[in-house]
Amino acid sequence: MKFYDYEKLWILSHGNPTALLSYFRESSKGVNFIVNQKALVDAFWLTDREKAEYLGICSLRSYDDYLNYNEVDLSLDLIPDWVPLSVIKNHPLTKPTNSKIILLKEHI
């Protein structure tokens, strides 16, 4: 598991996915988390944009839900209105259901 601050990464990188990933590799603390950071390394077929989007999707999750219920997926209720659902639903590392977005590489 790795912690990071997606908002800080976004600001530092000026929205550039390649720079964001570089800052992510150097990051070690924050309010956001990814359970399986190796998934991004092994996903050589993904673009830097898709990897940065995945970190953004992961950042929407509740760490309390993970601690209390071992929940690694994203409830649809946690997706803010300003996040286009198409980005989440069409992402290669996610699978939408009626109530949540399954983060396929977080189930380790």
N, C-alpha and C positions, 0 to 999 in steps of 0.2 A: 504494500500500500504506500502511496505517496500523497502528501498534502501539497496544495498549491493555492494561489489566489488568482483566479481567472481574470478578475477585473484588473488587477495589477499587471498581469501578463499582457492583457489586451492594451492597456494604456502604454506600457513600456514599448510594445511592439508596433504601436500605431496601427493595429489591425493587420499587420503583415503576418501571415500564417507561419512562414519559415522562421522569422524572428521570434514569434510567440513560442514555437517549439524549442528554440534555442534557450530562451529564458526559462521555459518549463524544466528543461534538463538541469538547469542550475538551481531551481527552486527547491525548497525543502520545508516550507511552512505556509500555512494559510488555512482558510476555512473550507476549501473544496478538497475533494479527494478522488483518487482513482485507485481501485483495488488492484488491478492488473496492468501496471504501466508497460509491462512487456508486450502487451497486445499492440501497442503503438509501434514498438520496435519491430515486431514480427510482421506487421501489416505493411509489407513493402509495396503492395499494389495500391495503397491509398496515397492520395496526394497530401501535401502538407496542409492544404485547406481542410480536407476531410479529417485529418488527425486533429487539427485545431478545433474544428467543429465538435468532434467527439469529446474533447476536453471541456468545451463549453456545455455540451449536453450533460456530461457527468457533474459539472459544477452546479446544476440545478437541483441535484438530489439533496436529501436531508441526511446529515451525518448521524443525527439522533435515531432515525429509522434504521440506519445500518447498525448502530451500536445495540439498540434495543431488540430489533427483529431480524438482524442479519439481511436486511433488504438492500439489494444492490441495484435494483431497477428504478426507473423514474415514473412516479405516479403522474398521470395526465393533469391532475390538479395542481401540480407544482410548476407547470409550464406557463410562464408569463405571456400575456397577450402580445408583447412585442417580438416574441420568438416565432418565426414562421413554422407552422407544423410541418410543412413540406420538407424543411431541412432535416427535421428529426425523423419523420416517417420514411424518407427516401435515403437515409444514411445507410451505407453498407454494413455498419456494425450495430444497427438497431433493428428491432422487430416490434412493430406496433400491435397492441391488443386493444380491447375495448376500454380497459381501465389504466393501462400503463404502457410504457415503452421499455421493452426488454433490451438491456445492454448486453449484447451477445458475448463479448469478451470479458465481462466482469464476473462471470460464473466460473470460478476456478476451483 
